[in-house]
Amino acid sequence: MPTYASKRLTASEAAVLTIIQQGYGSQNTVDEVFFTDADEAAIFVKASIGTSPVMANLTNLAAWRADGTISGDEELKREWLRLE
């Protein structure tokens, strides 16, 4: 069962959360982040209209940004977070 709480977010996970907040709204708080059994930080993103367009695994997205799998913030926004 996922653990809800701000156990800890790395700086790179928090940076991804900030991008989510900028694109979808401040209702996507650290308190909405949960940790999987594999200790990965994730969030069911909430749009301002109340829908949940995407689930974001902050741990994976942060790692892929760091290793170049995701080339930059624009690709992250467009391809992974569905922000236009």
Residue pairs with C-beta under 8 A, 6 or more apart in sequence:
1 37
2 34
2 35
2 36
2 37
2 42
3 34
3 35
4 31
4 32
4 33
4 34
5 31
5 35
6 30
6 31
6 33
7 35
9 17
9 30
9 33
9 41
9 58
10 59
10 62
12 62
12 63
12 65
12 66
13 41
13 58
13 59
13 62
14 30
15 62
15 65
16 56
16 58
16 61
16 62
16 65
16 76
17 28
17 30
17 33
17 43
17 58
19 73
19 76
19 77
19 81
19 83
20 28
20 43
20 45
20 56
20 81
21 28
21 29
23 77
23 81
23 83
24 45
24 46
24 47
24 48
24 53
24 81
24 83
25 46
25 47
25 48
27 46
27 48
28 43
28 45
28 46
32 43
32 44
32 46
33 41
33 42
33 43
33 58
34 41
34 42
34 43
35 41
35 42
36 42
39 59
40 57
40 58
40 59
40 60
41 57
41 58
41 59
42 55
42 56
42 57
42 58
42 59
43 55
43 56
43 58
44 52
44 55
45 52
45 53
45 54
45 55
45 56
45 81
46 52
47 53
53 82
54 81
54 82
56 80
56 81
61 70
61 76
61 80
63 69
64 70
65 72
65 73
65 76
70 76
70 79
70 80
77 83
78 84
